[in-house]
Amino acid sequence: MQRLNQWIQNLLLACIMSCSMTGLYSSTPYAFLNIKLFQIPVLFIIIFILSIFVAEDLRNSFKKVFRYEQRENKRSIWQVGVGMIFYFTQVGIVEVFFRPWMEPELGGMPLYLVIAFLNAFLLTIIYEEIFYEEKINQPH
């Protein structure tokens, strides 16, 4: 299960990185950056493949920055990290693949950000129930 957890997080991080780069370069006037294959930007595919190789190192560097291994209670920072991954993945997918969804607002805030936040919260709870392993100290 731990290996599956790492793969899911790495794929989502690769999706975040490729969505960010694709969204950044899609509004440029260069036509070759807007080529699509089955409605998927080719730039997204290329950067996604490259990002898969970097995702594990990125996860490990975030763990070092937030001193994950030294923390006594790792659960809270784990929840924040997984929630952030879910949130930014959803935001990136909307910005690259579903741009018309960016227009509706809720009280002045883009609705896709609100929905992504709510979804990330629920996904984090479900994901935690499946993958988070809490070490219980039991006297022998």
NORBELLIN-V87788 format. One record per residue. N is the residue number from 1. RES is the residue in three letters. SS is DSSP state (H for helix, E for strand, C for the rest). PHI is phi in whole degrees, -180 to 180 (999 if undefined). PSI is psi in radians with two decimals (NA if undefined). Layout:
n: [N:N]
res: [RES:RES]
ss: [SS:SS]
phi: [PHI:PHI]
psi: [PSI:PSI]
//
This chain:
n: [1:2:3:4:5:6:7:8:9:10:11:12:13:14:15:16:17:18:19:20:21:22:23:24:25:26:27:28:29:30:31:32:33:34:35:36:37:38:39:40:41:42:43:44:45:46:47:48:49:50:51:52:53:54:55:56:57:58:59:60:61:62:63:64:65:66:67:68:69:70:71:72:73:74:75:76:77:78:79:80:81:82:83:84:85:86:87:88:89:90:91:92:93:94:95:96:97:98:99:100:101:102:103:104:105:106:107:108:109:110:111:112:113:114:115:116:117:118:119:120:121:122:123:124:125:126:127:128:129:130:131:132:133:134:135:136:137:138:139:140]
res: [MET:GLN:ARG:LEU:ASN:GLN:TRP:ILE:GLN:ASN:LEU:LEU:LEU:ALA:CYS:ILE:MET:SER:CYS:SER:MET:THR:GLY:LEU:TYR:SER:SER:THR:PRO:TYR:ALA:PHE:LEU:ASN:ILE:LYS:LEU:PHE:GLN:ILE:PRO:VAL:LEU:PHE:ILE:ILE:ILE:PHE:ILE:LEU:SER:ILE:PHE:VAL:ALA:GLU:ASP:LEU:ARG:ASN:SER:PHE:LYS:LYS:VAL:PHE:ARG:TYR:GLU:GLN:ARG:GLU:ASN:LYS:ARG:SER:ILE:TRP:GLN:VAL:GLY:VAL:GLY:MET:ILE:PHE:TYR:PHE:THR:GLN:VAL:GLY:ILE:VAL:GLU:VAL:PHE:PHE:ARG:PRO:TRP:MET:GLU:PRO:GLU:LEU:GLY:GLY:MET:PRO:LEU:TYR:LEU:VAL:ILE:ALA:PHE:LEU:ASN:ALA:PHE:LEU:LEU:THR:ILE:ILE:TYR:GLU:GLU:ILE:PHE:TYR:GLU:GLU:LYS:ILE:ASN:GLN:PRO:HIS]
ss: [C:H:H:H:H:H:H:H:H:H:H:H:H:H:H:H:H:H:H:H:H:H:H:H:H:C:C:C:C:C:H:H:H:H:C:E:E:C:C:E:E:H:H:H:H:H:H:H:H:H:H:H:H:H:H:H:H:H:H:H:H:H:H:H:H:C:C:C:C:C:C:C:C:C:H:H:H:H:H:H:H:H:H:H:H:H:H:H:H:H:H:H:H:H:H:H:H:C:H:H:H:H:C:C:E:E:C:C:E:E:H:H:H:H:H:H:H:H:H:H:H:H:H:H:H:H:H:H:H:H:H:C:C:C:C:C:C:C:C:C]
phi: [999:-64:-66:-63:-59:-63:-65:-63:-64:-65:-66:-68:-65:-63:-65:-61:-65:-71:-66:-63:-69:-66:-64:-68:-92:-72:-91:-78:-78:-80:-68:-69:-81:-107:-69:-122:-125:55:65:-111:-60:-62:-59:-61:-63:-64:-69:-62:-63:-68:-70:-60:-72:-96:-61:-63:-65:-64:-60:-66:-69:-64:-63:-69:-62:-91:51:-62:-70:-84:-73:-74:-107:-86:-63:-65:-70:-65:-63:-63:-64:-67:-62:-63:-62:-63:-63:-70:-64:-65:-63:-64:-64:-65:-68:-95:-101:-129:-57:-63:-73:-81:-79:-62:-125:-128:65:92:-104:-57:-64:-66:-71:-66:-65:-63:-65:-64:-63:-62:-61:-66:-64:-64:-64:-65:-62:-64:-64:-86:-109:-75:-108:-97:-84:-98:-85:-115:-68:-94]
psi: [-0.62:-0.69:-0.72:-0.70:-0.79:-0.74:-0.74:-0.81:-0.70:-0.72:-0.68:-0.67:-0.70:-0.65:-0.72:-0.84:-0.76:-0.61:-0.69:-0.82:-0.71:-0.76:-0.62:-0.75:-0.14:-0.41:0.08:2.78:0.01:2.07:-0.56:-0.32:-0.20:0.24:2.36:2.57:1.94:0.80:0.23:2.16:2.33:-0.63:-0.69:-0.79:-0.80:-0.84:-0.58:-0.79:-0.75:-0.62:-0.47:-0.63:-0.42:-0.33:-0.73:-0.75:-0.65:-0.77:-0.79:-0.64:-0.65:-0.67:-0.68:-0.74:-0.75:0.14:0.89:-0.77:-0.47:-0.20:2.47:-0.79:1.76:-0.22:-0.77:-0.78:-0.53:-0.75:-0.75:-0.76:-0.81:-0.71:-0.71:-0.73:-0.82:-0.75:-0.92:-0.47:-0.80:-0.74:-0.76:-0.72:-0.71:-0.75:-0.46:-0.80:-0.43:0.97:-0.60:-0.38:-0.14:-0.20:-0.74:2.53:2.73:1.75:0.59:-0.18:2.39:2.28:-0.57:-0.49:-0.69:-0.83:-0.70:-0.68:-0.79:-0.75:-0.73:-0.68:-0.86:-0.74:-0.63:-0.74:-0.80:-0.79:-0.67:-0.71:-0.52:-0.79:-0.39:2.21:1.96:2.23:2.04:2.16:1.88:2.32:2.45:NA]
//
